[in-house]
Amino acid sequence: MKNKLERVSKLQVTDTYTRWGRSTCPPGATTVYDGFTAGSHYSHSGGSANQICLSKKLKYHYHSKKTKVAEYETHNSIWDKLKEHDIPCTACLIPRTSIIMIPRRYDCPDNFKLEYGGYLMAGHHTHQAGTEYLCFDVI
């Protein structure tokens, strides 16, 4: 894997993005790593608002055993079957630049390539912790 990533990045201009809700990258993209979504607890004020994609392959000097990954908390929606399941994610490397998420659109501007499409999700309006909008893949 490392040689493939080095070869791709040496040959051309590249960029990366996180694919939320999936553990693999789409065709044409190289998986850098896959893992699970994590962030602040919904009832904690003062935590970080953004989610991160934690690698499944842990390697660090110190950590808290209290680390929890995020779960789908869906109610009365098409996502009900995912309720309380861990949220997968993957970091993808692509052989191009200019990554953008366009809310409320399922297509791309001219000269752009669709990497994935899905639904915007964020924390519930009654939760104390702030969250960001993420596009969860459904393709």
A tleap script that builds the chain and sets N, CA, C and O, in Angstrom:
source leaprc.protein.ff14SB
mol = sequence {
  NMET LYS ASN LYS LEU GLU ARG VAL SER LYS
  LEU GLN VAL THR ASP THR TYR THR ARG TRP
  GLY ARG SER THR CYS PRO PRO GLY ALA THR
  THR VAL TYR ASP GLY PHE THR ALA GLY SER
  HIE TYR SER HIE SER GLY GLY SER ALA ASN
  GLN ILE CYS LEU SER LYS LYS LEU LYS TYR
  HIE TYR HIE SER LYS LYS THR LYS VAL ALA
  GLU TYR GLU THR HIE ASN SER ILE TRP ASP
  LYS LEU LYS GLU HIE ASP ILE PRO CYS THR
  ALA CYS LEU ILE PRO ARG THR SER ILE ILE
  MET ILE PRO ARG ARG TYR ASP CYS PRO ASP
  ASN PHE LYS LEU GLU TYR GLY GLY TYR LEU
  MET ALA GLY HIE HIE THR HIE GLN ALA GLY
  THR GLU TYR LEU CYS PHE ASP VAL CILE
}
set mol.1.N position { 0.830 -1.193 0.000 }
set mol.1.CA position { 0.000 0.000 0.000 }
set mol.1.C position { 0.872 1.254 0.000 }
set mol.1.O position { 0.620 2.176 -0.776 }
set mol.2.N position { 1.894 1.303 0.858 }
set mol.2.CA position { 2.731 2.484 0.946 }
set mol.2.C position { 3.366 2.811 -0.401 }
set mol.2.O position { 3.370 3.969 -0.817 }
set mol.3.N position { 3.901 1.808 -1.083 }
set mol.3.CA position { 4.519 2.044 -2.387 }
set mol.3.C position { 3.522 2.602 -3.389 }
set mol.3.O position { 3.864 3.474 -4.187 }
set mol.4.N position { 2.284 2.101 -3.353 }
set mol.4.CA position { 1.257 2.591 -4.263 }
set mol.4.C position { 0.959 4.058 -3.981 }
set mol.4.O position { 0.840 4.851 -4.915 }
set mol.5.N position { 0.834 4.438 -2.687 }
set mol.5.CA position { 0.563 5.833 -2.332 }
set mol.5.C position { 1.728 6.730 -2.725 }
set mol.5.O position { 1.521 7.823 -3.253 }
set mol.6.N position { 2.955 6.272 -2.468 }
set mol.6.CA position { 4.120 7.065 -2.845 }
set mol.6.C position { 4.182 7.255 -4.348 }
set mol.6.O position { 4.482 8.350 -4.824 }
set mol.7.N position { 3.903 6.200 -5.101 }
set mol.7.CA position { 3.948 6.256 -6.559 }
set mol.7.C position { 2.909 7.239 -7.084 }
set mol.7.O position { 3.216 8.043 -7.964 }
set mol.8.N position { 1.681 7.190 -6.558 }
set mol.8.CA position { 0.624 8.101 -7.006 }
set mol.8.C position { 0.996 9.539 -6.694 }
set mol.8.O position { 0.864 10.412 -7.552 }
set mol.9.N position { 1.465 9.800 -5.467 }
set mol.9.CA position { 1.744 11.176 -5.082 }
set mol.9.C position { 2.973 11.744 -5.797 }
set mol.9.O position { 3.059 12.961 -5.966 }
set mol.10.N position { 3.919 10.915 -6.220 }
set mol.10.CA position { 5.098 11.402 -6.931 }
set mol.10.C position { 4.802 11.691 -8.403 }
set mol.10.O position { 5.468 12.518 -9.026 }
set mol.11.N position { 3.816 11.017 -8.944 }
set mol.11.CA position { 3.532 11.156 -10.368 }
set mol.11.C position { 2.660 12.349 -10.711 }
set mol.11.O position { 2.744 12.875 -11.821 }
set mol.12.N position { 1.830 12.784 -9.786 }
set mol.12.CA position { 0.881 13.826 -10.137 }
set mol.12.C position { 0.418 14.602 -8.906 }
set mol.12.O position { 0.687 14.222 -7.766 }
set mol.13.N position { -0.274 15.681 -9.171 }
set mol.13.CA position { -0.855 16.472 -8.102 }
set mol.13.C position { -2.034 15.690 -7.521 }
set mol.13.O position { -2.851 15.155 -8.270 }
set mol.14.N position { -2.124 15.624 -6.197 }
set mol.14.CA position { -3.180 14.849 -5.555 }
set mol.14.C position { -3.849 15.659 -4.454 }
set mol.14.O position { -3.392 16.742 -4.088 }
set mol.15.N position { -4.929 15.114 -3.943 }
set mol.15.CA position { -5.620 15.704 -2.802 }
set mol.15.C position { -6.288 14.574 -2.031 }
set mol.15.O position { -6.356 13.446 -2.520 }
set mol.16.N position { -6.775 14.861 -0.848 }
set mol.16.CA position { -7.443 13.855 -0.030 }
set mol.16.C position { -8.782 14.387 0.464 }
set mol.16.O position { -9.011 15.595 0.522 }
set mol.17.N position { -9.651 13.460 0.815 }
set mol.17.CA position { -10.923 13.806 1.445 }
set mol.17.C position { -11.361 12.636 2.308 }
set mol.17.O position { -10.862 11.521 2.153 }
set mol.18.N position { -12.289 12.888 3.211 }
set mol.18.CA position { -12.847 11.832 4.047 }
set mol.18.C position { -14.187 11.413 3.477 }
set mol.18.O position { -15.044 12.252 3.196 }
set mol.19.N position { -14.363 10.127 3.308 }
set mol.19.CA position { -15.637 9.574 2.850 }
set mol.19.C position { -16.366 9.063 4.090 }
set mol.19.O position { -15.970 8.054 4.675 }
set mol.20.N position { -17.410 9.743 4.483 }
set mol.20.CA position { -18.162 9.420 5.695 }
set mol.20.C position { -19.213 8.352 5.400 }
set mol.20.O position { -19.921 8.429 4.395 }
set mol.21.N position { -19.309 7.367 6.274 }
set mol.21.CA position { -20.324 6.338 6.125 }
set mol.21.C position { -19.885 5.127 5.320 }
set mol.21.O position { -20.686 4.219 5.100 }
set mol.22.N position { -18.645 5.089 4.879 }
set mol.22.CA position { -18.118 3.954 4.109 }
set mol.22.C position { -16.705 3.627 4.598 }
set mol.22.O position { -16.022 4.473 5.173 }
set mol.23.N position { -16.286 2.392 4.360 }
set mol.23.CA position { -14.943 1.974 4.770 }
set mol.23.C position { -14.021 1.752 3.578 }
set mol.23.O position { -12.898 1.276 3.745 }
set mol.24.N position { -14.478 2.089 2.385 }
set mol.24.CA position { -13.656 1.983 1.179 }
set mol.24.C position { -13.802 3.258 0.358 }
set mol.24.O position { -14.773 4.001 0.497 }
set mol.25.N position { -12.829 3.488 -0.487 }
set mol.25.CA position { -12.882 4.632 -1.406 }
set mol.25.C position { -13.532 4.190 -2.713 }
set mol.25.O position { -13.509 3.005 -3.045 }
set mol.26.N position { -14.111 5.130 -3.456 }
set mol.26.CA position { -14.724 4.773 -4.734 }
set mol.26.C position { -13.654 4.464 -5.784 }
set mol.26.O position { -12.479 4.768 -5.578 }
set mol.27.N position { -14.050 3.865 -6.900 }
set mol.27.CA position { -13.092 3.600 -7.976 }
set mol.27.C position { -12.380 4.887 -8.394 }
set mol.27.O position { -13.003 5.944 -8.500 }
set mol.28.N position { -11.082 4.789 -8.628 }
set mol.28.CA position { -10.297 5.950 -9.024 }
set mol.28.C position { -9.635 6.659 -7.856 }
set mol.28.O position { -8.815 7.554 -8.059 }
set mol.29.N position { -9.981 6.269 -6.629 }
set mol.29.CA position { -9.369 6.847 -5.433 }
set mol.29.C position { -8.628 5.745 -4.683 }
set mol.29.O position { -9.013 4.577 -4.745 }
set mol.30.N position { -7.574 6.118 -3.981 }
set mol.30.CA position { -6.767 5.175 -3.211 }
set mol.30.C position { -7.062 5.350 -1.730 }
set mol.30.O position { -7.092 6.475 -1.231 }
set mol.31.N position { -7.279 4.246 -1.026 }
set mol.31.CA position { -7.518 4.309 0.407 }
set mol.31.C position { -6.209 4.596 1.139 }
set mol.31.O position { -5.239 3.853 0.995 }
set mol.32.N position { -6.182 5.670 1.921 }
set mol.32.CA position { -5.035 5.996 2.761 }
set mol.32.C position { -5.160 5.200 4.065 }
set mol.32.O position { -4.206 4.555 4.499 }
set mol.33.N position { -6.345 5.252 4.685 }
set mol.33.CA position { -6.668 4.435 5.845 }
set mol.33.C position { -8.177 4.412 6.011 }
set mol.33.O position { -8.881 5.267 5.473 }
set mol.34.N position { -8.676 3.424 6.762 }
set mol.34.CA position { -10.093 3.401 7.085 }
set mol.34.C position { -10.239 3.308 8.593 }
set mol.34.O position { -9.310 2.907 9.294 }
set mol.35.N position { -11.402 3.678 9.082 }
set mol.35.CA position { -11.604 3.690 10.518 }
set mol.35.C position { -13.035 3.982 10.902 }
set mol.35.O position { -13.981 3.590 10.218 }
set mol.36.N position { -13.171 4.693 12.036 }
set mol.36.CA position { -14.488 5.030 12.561 }
set mol.36.C position { -14.541 6.509 12.921 }
set mol.36.O position { -13.539 7.103 13.318 }
set mol.37.N position { -15.719 7.087 12.778 }
set mol.37.CA position { -15.958 8.489 13.080 }
set mol.37.C position { -15.980 8.696 14.590 }
set mol.37.O position { -16.537 7.881 15.325 }
set mol.38.N position { -15.371 9.793 15.052 }
set mol.38.CA position { -15.356 10.110 16.479 }
set mol.38.C position { -15.481 11.616 16.657 }
set mol.38.O position { -15.145 12.388 15.758 }
set mol.39.N position { -15.968 12.026 17.824 }
set mol.39.CA position { -16.105 13.436 18.140 }
set mol.39.C position { -16.539 13.606 19.587 }
set mol.39.O position { -16.553 12.645 20.357 }
set mol.40.N position { -16.887 14.808 19.944 }
set mol.40.CA position { -17.313 15.106 21.305 }
set mol.40.C position { -18.656 14.456 21.610 }
set mol.40.O position { -19.461 14.216 20.710 }
set mol.41.N position { -18.887 14.176 22.883 }
set mol.41.CA position { -20.178 13.631 23.308 }
set mol.41.C position { -21.251 14.702 23.144 }
set mol.41.O position { -21.001 15.878 23.408 }
set mol.42.N position { -22.431 14.304 22.714 }
set mol.42.CA position { -23.485 15.271 22.412 }
set mol.42.C position { -23.920 16.115 23.609 }
set mol.42.O position { -24.467 17.203 23.430 }
set mol.43.N position { -23.682 15.627 24.823 }
set mol.43.CA position { -24.132 16.394 25.999 }
set mol.43.C position { -23.035 17.276 26.580 }
set mol.43.O position { -23.293 18.013 27.532 }
set mol.44.N position { -21.831 17.227 26.046 }
set mol.44.CA position { -20.724 18.026 26.573 }
set mol.44.C position { -20.636 19.374 25.861 }
set mol.44.O position { -20.538 19.430 24.635 }
set mol.45.N position { -20.672 20.429 26.615 }
set mol.45.CA position { -20.457 21.747 26.013 }
set mol.45.C position { -18.962 22.022 26.049 }
set mol.45.O position { -18.274 21.556 26.957 }
set mol.46.N position { -18.462 22.752 25.105 }
set mol.46.CA position { -17.048 23.084 25.074 }
set mol.46.C position { -16.180 22.075 24.345 }
set mol.46.O position { -14.971 22.278 24.234 }
set mol.47.N position { -16.752 21.010 23.853 }
set mol.47.CA position { -15.976 20.030 23.092 }
set mol.47.C position { -15.771 20.510 21.670 }
set mol.47.O position { -16.244 21.582 21.293 }
set mol.48.N position { -15.066 19.715 20.883 }
set mol.48.CA position { -14.856 20.114 19.491 }
set mol.48.C position { -16.146 19.918 18.695 }
set mol.48.O position { -16.945 19.029 18.992 }
set mol.49.N position { -16.331 20.746 17.700 }
set mol.49.CA position { -17.536 20.655 16.875 }
set mol.49.C position { -17.336 19.715 15.695 }
set mol.49.O position { -18.306 19.193 15.147 }
set mol.50.N position { -16.096 19.497 15.305 }
set mol.50.CA position { -15.871 18.678 14.113 }
set mol.50.C position { -15.666 17.207 14.461 }
set mol.50.O position { -15.206 16.864 15.551 }
set mol.51.N position { -16.012 16.363 13.525 }
set mol.51.CA position { -15.800 14.924 13.634 }
set mol.51.C position { -14.449 14.596 13.005 }
set mol.51.O position { -13.972 15.321 12.132 }
set mol.52.N position { -13.834 13.497 13.454 }
set mol.52.CA position { -12.594 13.036 12.854 }
set mol.52.C position { -12.740 11.568 12.481 }
set mol.52.O position { -13.593 10.858 13.015 }
set mol.53.N position { -11.914 11.133 11.577 }
set mol.53.CA position { -11.901 9.736 11.157 }
set mol.53.C position { -10.701 9.077 11.836 }
set mol.53.O position { -9.557 9.312 11.449 }
set mol.54.N position { -10.971 8.242 12.862 }
set mol.54.CA position { -9.913 7.557 13.600 }
set mol.54.C position { -9.507 6.282 12.862 }
set mol.54.O position { -10.359 5.477 12.489 }
set mol.55.N position { -8.220 6.106 12.658 }
set mol.55.CA position { -7.712 4.903 12.005 }
set mol.55.C position { -7.995 3.670 12.854 }
set mol.55.O position { -7.962 3.736 14.083 }
set mol.56.N position { -8.273 2.544 12.198 }
set mol.56.CA position { -8.446 1.281 12.911 }
set mol.56.C position { -7.119 0.777 13.467 }
set mol.56.O position { -7.092 0.025 14.441 }
set mol.57.N position { -6.021 1.194 12.844 }
set mol.57.CA position { -4.691 0.751 13.270 }
set mol.57.C position { -4.116 1.779 14.242 }
set mol.57.O position { -3.521 2.775 13.832 }
set mol.58.N position { -4.303 1.523 15.522 }
set mol.58.CA position { -3.875 2.457 16.555 }
set mol.58.C position { -2.366 2.463 16.709 }
set mol.58.O position { -1.729 1.410 16.716 }
set mol.59.N position { -1.796 3.662 16.834 }
set mol.59.CA position { -0.370 3.804 17.056 }
set mol.59.C position { -0.124 5.198 17.615 }
set mol.59.O position { -0.107 6.176 16.867 }
set mol.60.N position { 0.068 5.293 18.930 }
set mol.60.CA position { 0.325 6.571 19.569 }
set mol.60.C position { 1.004 6.330 20.902 }
set mol.60.O position { 1.075 5.191 21.364 }
set mol.61.N position { 1.506 7.390 21.529 }
set mol.61.CA position { 2.252 7.270 22.772 }
set mol.61.C position { 1.348 7.131 23.994 }
set mol.61.O position { 1.659 6.363 24.904 }
set mol.62.N position { 0.259 7.847 24.028 }
set mol.62.CA position { -0.640 7.820 25.179 }
set mol.62.C position { -2.061 7.993 24.679 }
set mol.62.O position { -2.296 8.709 23.705 }
set mol.63.N position { -2.997 7.351 25.329 }
set mol.63.CA position { -4.396 7.553 24.978 }
set mol.63.C position { -5.276 7.286 26.186 }
set mol.63.O position { -4.877 6.618 27.140 }
set mol.64.N position { -6.468 7.818 26.119 }
set mol.64.CA position { -7.471 7.575 27.148 }
set mol.64.C position { -8.278 6.353 26.755 }
set mol.64.O position { -8.657 6.205 25.593 }
set mol.65.N position { -8.538 5.494 27.694 }
set mol.65.CA position { -9.350 4.309 27.411 }
set mol.65.C position { -10.821 4.674 27.267 }
set mol.65.O position { -11.649 3.804 26.995 }
set mol.66.N position { -11.155 5.942 27.443 }
set mol.66.CA position { -12.543 6.387 27.340 }
set mol.66.C position { -12.921 6.786 25.921 }
set mol.66.O position { -14.031 7.270 25.698 }
set mol.67.N position { -12.028 6.596 24.961 }
set mol.67.CA position { -12.316 6.968 23.579 }
set mol.67.C position { -13.517 6.177 23.061 }
set mol.67.O position { -13.542 4.948 23.127 }
set mol.68.N position { -14.491 6.887 22.556 }
set mol.68.CA position { -15.689 6.265 21.987 }
set mol.68.C position { -15.857 6.759 20.558 }
set mol.68.O position { -15.600 7.923 20.252 }
set mol.69.N position { -16.282 5.876 19.713 }
set mol.69.CA position { -16.562 6.288 18.345 }
set mol.69.C position { -18.011 6.750 18.253 }
set mol.69.O position { -18.843 6.410 19.094 }
set mol.70.N position { -18.293 7.526 17.223 }
set mol.70.CA position { -19.650 8.041 17.027 }
set mol.70.C position { -20.565 6.929 16.517 }
set mol.70.O position { -20.119 5.980 15.871 }
set mol.71.N position { -21.829 7.067 16.818 }
set mol.71.CA position { -22.838 6.119 16.346 }
set mol.71.C position { -23.919 6.884 15.611 }
set mol.71.O position { -24.165 8.061 15.875 }
set mol.72.N position { -24.562 6.189 14.680 }
set mol.72.CA position { -25.737 6.762 14.049 }
set mol.72.C position { -26.833 6.855 15.105 }
set mol.72.O position { -27.124 5.866 15.778 }
set mol.73.N position { -27.433 8.007 15.257 }
set mol.73.CA position { -28.584 8.197 16.152 }
set mol.73.C position { -29.720 8.712 15.279 }
set mol.73.O position { -30.034 9.903 15.274 }
set mol.74.N position { -30.314 7.810 14.558 }
set mol.74.CA position { -31.354 8.172 13.602 }
set mol.74.C position { -32.711 7.731 14.126 }
set mol.74.O position { -32.849 6.654 14.706 }
set mol.75.N position { -33.691 8.564 13.918 }
set mol.75.CA position { -35.040 8.265 14.386 }
set mol.75.C position { -36.036 8.584 13.277 }
set mol.75.O position { -35.981 9.654 12.672 }
set mol.76.N position { -36.932 7.661 13.020 }
set mol.76.CA position { -37.998 7.868 12.031 }
set mol.76.C position { -37.462 8.367 10.693 }
set mol.76.O position { -37.925 9.375 10.160 }
set mol.77.N position { -36.472 7.642 10.159 }
set mol.77.CA position { -35.900 8.047 8.875 }
set mol.77.C position { -35.495 6.812 8.082 }
set mol.77.O position { -35.630 5.681 8.550 }
set mol.78.N position { -35.003 7.046 6.889 }
set mol.78.CA position { -34.517 5.951 6.056 }
set mol.78.C position { -33.268 5.305 6.658 }
set mol.78.O position { -32.850 4.238 6.210 }
set mol.79.N position { -32.680 5.931 7.649 }
set mol.79.CA position { -31.451 5.462 8.289 }
set mol.79.C position { -31.728 4.628 9.543 }
set mol.79.O position { -30.777 4.261 10.233 }
set mol.80.N position { -32.974 4.314 9.867 }
set mol.80.CA position { -33.299 3.614 11.114 }
set mol.80.C position { -32.536 2.308 11.295 }
set mol.80.O position { -32.194 1.953 12.423 }
set mol.81.N position { -32.264 1.594 10.223 }
set mol.81.CA position { -31.555 0.309 10.343 }
set mol.81.C position { -30.111 0.493 10.834 }
set mol.81.O position { -29.482 -0.466 11.282 }
set mol.82.N position { -29.592 1.713 10.751 }
set mol.82.CA position { -28.225 1.989 11.194 }
set mol.82.C position { -28.150 2.487 12.638 }
set mol.82.O position { -27.057 2.658 13.176 }
set mol.83.N position { -29.290 2.718 13.259 }
set mol.83.CA position { -29.324 3.314 14.596 }
set mol.83.C position { -28.387 2.580 15.553 }
set mol.83.O position { -28.429 1.356 15.679 }
set mol.84.N position { -27.542 3.361 16.221 }
set mol.84.CA position { -26.586 2.923 17.230 }
set mol.84.C position { -25.474 2.020 16.685 }
set mol.84.O position { -24.803 1.335 17.458 }
set mol.85.N position { -25.274 2.011 15.370 }
set mol.85.CA position { -24.120 1.330 14.775 }
set mol.85.C position { -22.980 2.347 14.666 }
set mol.85.O position { -23.223 3.538 14.472 }
set mol.86.N position { -21.740 1.874 14.792 }
set mol.86.CA position { -20.583 2.742 14.600 }
set mol.86.C position { -20.589 3.286 13.177 }
set mol.86.O position { -21.048 2.622 12.247 }
set mol.87.N position { -20.074 4.502 13.021 }
set mol.87.CA position { -20.057 5.154 11.713 }
set mol.87.C position { -18.687 4.954 11.069 }
set mol.87.O position { -17.696 5.496 11.557 }
set mol.88.N position { -18.614 4.181 9.974 }
set mol.88.CA position { -17.327 3.990 9.304 }
set mol.88.C position { -16.920 5.241 8.530 }
set mol.88.O position { -17.744 6.100 8.216 }
set mol.89.N position { -15.635 5.312 8.237 }
set mol.89.CA position { -15.113 6.402 7.413 }
set mol.89.C position { -13.820 5.924 6.782 }
set mol.89.O position { -13.225 4.939 7.221 }
set mol.90.N position { -13.397 6.624 5.760 }
set mol.90.CA position { -12.126 6.302 5.110 }
set mol.90.C position { -11.521 7.569 4.534 }
set mol.90.O position { -12.235 8.463 4.079 }
set mol.91.N position { -10.198 7.637 4.558 }
set mol.91.CA position { -9.481 8.756 3.956 }
set mol.91.C position { -9.077 8.329 2.556 }
set mol.91.O position { -8.444 7.289 2.373 }
set mol.92.N position { -9.445 9.133 1.573 }
set mol.92.CA position { -9.217 8.788 0.169 }
set mol.92.C position { -8.251 9.772 -0.485 }
set mol.92.O position { -8.329 10.980 -0.258 }
set mol.93.N position { -7.347 9.245 -1.290 }
set mol.93.CA position { -6.400 10.034 -2.069 }
set mol.93.C position { -6.854 10.000 -3.520 }
set mol.93.O position { -7.115 8.931 -4.073 }
set mol.94.N position { -6.947 11.175 -4.132 }
set mol.94.CA position { -7.382 11.249 -5.526 }
set mol.94.C position { -6.327 11.965 -6.376 }
set mol.94.O position { -5.602 12.824 -5.874 }
set mol.95.N position { -6.244 11.614 -7.649 }
set mol.95.CA position { -5.240 12.211 -8.538 }
set mol.95.C position { -5.697 13.530 -9.155 }
set mol.95.O position { -5.562 13.736 -10.362 }
set mol.96.N position { -6.230 14.407 -8.339 }
set mol.96.CA position { -6.668 15.727 -8.799 }
set mol.96.C position { -6.814 16.634 -7.585 }
set mol.96.O position { -6.638 16.181 -6.454 }
set mol.97.N position { -7.124 17.874 -7.796 }
set mol.97.CA position { -7.275 18.831 -6.695 }
set mol.97.C position { -8.673 19.420 -6.713 }
set mol.97.O position { -9.523 18.998 -7.497 }
set mol.98.N position { -8.905 20.381 -5.860 }
set mol.98.CA position { -10.168 21.115 -5.788 }
set mol.98.C position { -11.336 20.237 -5.351 }
set mol.98.O position { -12.194 19.876 -6.156 }
set mol.99.N position { -11.352 19.905 -4.085 }
set mol.99.CA position { -12.442 19.130 -3.506 }
set mol.99.C position { -13.449 20.102 -2.898 }
set mol.99.O position { -13.084 21.043 -2.192 }
set mol.100.N position { -14.723 19.851 -3.190 }
set mol.100.CA position { -15.774 20.708 -2.652 }
set mol.100.C position { -17.038 19.879 -2.440 }
set mol.100.O position { -17.363 19.000 -3.239 }
set mol.101.N position { -17.741 20.173 -1.355 }
set mol.101.CA position { -19.047 19.561 -1.130 }
set mol.101.C position { -20.082 20.634 -1.471 }
set mol.101.O position { -19.994 21.766 -0.995 }
set mol.102.N position { -21.051 20.270 -2.290 }
set mol.102.CA position { -22.081 21.230 -2.678 }
set mol.102.C position { -23.412 20.754 -2.096 }
set mol.102.O position { -24.046 19.864 -2.662 }
set mol.103.N position { -23.844 21.337 -0.971 }
set mol.103.CA position { -25.118 20.919 -0.367 }
set mol.103.C position { -26.287 21.163 -1.314 }
set mol.103.O position { -26.291 22.117 -2.092 }
set mol.104.N position { -27.286 20.272 -1.230 }
set mol.104.CA position { -28.525 20.355 -2.008 }
set mol.104.C position { -28.329 20.109 -3.496 }
set mol.104.O position { -29.159 20.522 -4.306 }
set mol.105.N position { -27.240 19.442 -3.863 }
set mol.105.CA position { -27.001 19.100 -5.270 }
set mol.105.C position { -26.539 17.652 -5.342 }
set mol.105.O position { -25.809 17.195 -4.462 }
set mol.106.N position { -26.950 16.928 -6.367 }
set mol.106.CA position { -26.483 15.564 -6.578 }
set mol.106.C position { -25.594 15.465 -7.816 }
set mol.106.O position { -25.258 14.367 -8.261 }
set mol.107.N position { -25.218 16.615 -8.366 }
set mol.107.CA position { -24.355 16.620 -9.529 }
set mol.107.C position { -23.199 17.585 -9.298 }
set mol.107.O position { -23.137 18.263 -8.272 }
set mol.108.N position { -22.286 17.639 -10.260 }
set mol.108.CA position { -21.090 18.474 -10.142 }
set mol.108.C position { -21.067 19.556 -11.211 }
set mol.108.O position { -21.686 19.419 -12.267 }
set mol.109.N position { -20.339 20.639 -10.919 }
set mol.109.CA position { -20.115 21.635 -11.975 }
set mol.109.C position { -19.282 21.020 -13.100 }
set mol.109.O position { -18.647 19.982 -12.914 }
set mol.110.N position { -19.289 21.661 -14.259 }
set mol.110.CA position { -18.464 21.193 -15.374 }
set mol.110.C position { -17.014 21.066 -14.918 }
set mol.110.O position { -16.543 21.848 -14.091 }
set mol.111.N position { -16.317 20.082 -15.459 }
set mol.111.CA position { -14.908 19.816 -15.173 }
set mol.111.C position { -14.633 19.289 -13.762 }
set mol.111.O position { -13.474 19.242 -13.349 }
set mol.112.N position { -15.663 18.895 -13.018 }
set mol.112.CA position { -15.490 18.246 -11.719 }
set mol.112.C position { -15.942 16.805 -11.845 }
set mol.112.O position { -16.719 16.471 -12.741 }
set mol.113.N position { -15.460 15.941 -10.948 }
set mol.113.CA position { -15.846 14.533 -10.940 }
set mol.113.C position { -16.559 14.238 -9.618 }
set mol.113.O position { -16.073 14.608 -8.549 }
set mol.114.N position { -17.703 13.578 -9.696 }
set mol.114.CA position { -18.438 13.189 -8.488 }
set mol.114.C position { -17.695 12.047 -7.805 }
set mol.114.O position { -17.494 10.991 -8.407 }
set mol.115.N position { -17.285 12.248 -6.558 }
set mol.115.CA position { -16.608 11.206 -5.788 }
set mol.115.C position { -17.632 10.348 -5.050 }
set mol.115.O position { -17.550 9.120 -5.076 }
set mol.116.N position { -18.588 10.989 -4.398 }
set mol.116.CA position { -19.699 10.281 -3.775 }
set mol.116.C position { -20.796 11.281 -3.462 }
set mol.116.O position { -20.566 12.490 -3.464 }
set mol.117.N position { -21.974 10.775 -3.198 }
set mol.117.CA position { -23.105 11.634 -2.873 }
set mol.117.C position { -23.876 11.043 -1.721 }
set mol.117.O position { -23.769 9.848 -1.442 }
set mol.118.N position { -24.648 11.866 -1.051 }
set mol.118.CA position { -25.389 11.331 0.078 }
set mol.118.C position { -26.278 12.351 0.734 }
set mol.118.O position { -26.855 13.225 0.087 }
set mol.119.N position { -26.372 12.215 2.043 }
set mol.119.CA position { -27.253 13.061 2.841 }
set mol.119.C position { -26.456 13.856 3.863 }
set mol.119.O position { -25.512 13.343 4.464 }
set mol.120.N position { -26.844 15.117 4.054 }
set mol.120.CA position { -26.231 15.938 5.095 }
set mol.120.C position { -26.758 15.494 6.453 }
set mol.120.O position { -27.962 15.316 6.640 }
set mol.121.N position { -25.846 15.319 7.388 }
set mol.121.CA position { -26.235 14.953 8.747 }
set mol.121.C position { -25.455 15.828 9.722 }
set mol.121.O position { -24.338 16.259 9.434 }
set mol.122.N position { -26.057 16.082 10.872 }
set mol.122.CA position { -25.415 16.849 11.944 }
set mol.122.C position { -26.097 16.472 13.245 }
set mol.122.O position { -27.030 15.669 13.257 }
set mol.123.N position { -25.628 17.053 14.340 }
set mol.123.CA position { -26.223 16.778 15.643 }
set mol.123.C position { -27.640 17.310 15.746 }
set mol.123.O position { -28.069 18.158 14.962 }
set mol.124.N position { -28.354 16.790 16.733 }
set mol.124.CA position { -29.728 17.220 16.973 }
set mol.124.C position { -29.740 18.631 17.563 }
set mol.124.O position { -28.826 18.995 18.305 }
set mol.125.N position { -30.743 19.415 17.250 }
set mol.125.CA position { -30.794 20.811 17.698 }
set mol.125.C position { -30.885 20.953 19.214 }
set mol.125.O position { -30.603 22.032 19.733 }
set mol.126.N position { -31.265 19.911 19.938 }
set mol.126.CA position { -31.362 20.005 21.399 }
set mol.126.C position { -30.062 19.614 22.104 }
set mol.126.O position { -29.960 19.770 23.321 }
set mol.127.N position { -29.076 19.113 21.377 }
set mol.127.CA position { -27.812 18.709 22.000 }
set mol.127.C position { -26.968 19.931 22.343 }
set mol.127.O position { -26.990 20.934 21.630 }
set mol.128.N position { -26.229 19.836 23.435 }
set mol.128.CA position { -25.387 20.947 23.877 }
set mol.128.C position { -24.159 21.135 22.993 }
set mol.128.O position { -23.756 22.266 22.718 }
set mol.129.N position { -23.573 20.047 22.554 }
set mol.129.CA position { -22.352 20.133 21.754 }
set mol.129.C position { -22.666 20.573 20.329 }
set mol.129.O position { -23.638 20.120 19.725 }
set mol.130.N position { -21.842 21.449 19.808 }
set mol.130.CA position { -21.980 21.858 18.417 }
set mol.130.C position { -21.453 20.759 17.503 }
set mol.130.O position { -20.584 19.984 17.900 }
set mol.131.N position { -21.966 20.690 16.303 }
set mol.131.CA position { -21.477 19.717 15.326 }
set mol.131.C position { -21.373 20.379 13.962 }
set mol.131.O position { -21.885 21.477 13.744 }
set mol.132.N position { -20.711 19.703 13.064 }
set mol.132.CA position { -20.609 20.180 11.694 }
set mol.132.C position { -21.518 19.340 10.805 }
set mol.132.O position { -21.924 18.239 11.178 }
set mol.133.N position { -21.828 19.860 9.648 }
set mol.133.CA position { -22.575 19.089 8.665 }
set mol.133.C position { -21.596 18.194 7.919 }
set mol.133.O position { -20.551 18.649 7.455 }
set mol.134.N position { -21.947 16.915 7.809 }
set mol.134.CA position { -21.152 15.966 7.037 }
set mol.134.C position { -22.060 15.319 6.006 }
set mol.134.O position { -23.246 15.107 6.258 }
set mol.135.N position { -21.507 15.009 4.853 }
set mol.135.CA position { -22.254 14.311 3.811 }
set mol.135.C position { -21.973 12.819 3.951 }
set mol.135.O position { -20.845 12.375 3.738 }
set mol.136.N position { -22.995 12.043 4.309 }
set mol.136.CA position { -22.852 10.602 4.486 }
set mol.136.C position { -23.235 9.896 3.198 }
set mol.136.O position { -24.315 10.103 2.645 }
set mol.137.N position { -22.331 9.070 2.742 }
set mol.137.CA position { -22.428 8.408 1.449 }
set mol.137.C position { -23.620 7.444 1.362 }
set mol.137.O position { -23.893 6.688 2.294 }
set mol.138.N position { -24.311 7.487 0.244 }
set mol.138.CA position { -25.383 6.517 -0.022 }
set mol.138.C position { -25.224 5.842 -1.375 }
set mol.138.O position { -26.039 4.998 -1.745 }
set mol.139.N position { -24.192 6.202 -2.113 }
set mol.139.CA position { -23.984 5.619 -3.443 }
set mol.139.C position { -23.420 4.214 -3.310 }
set mol.139.O position { -23.173 3.549 -4.316 }
savepdb mol mol.pdb
quit
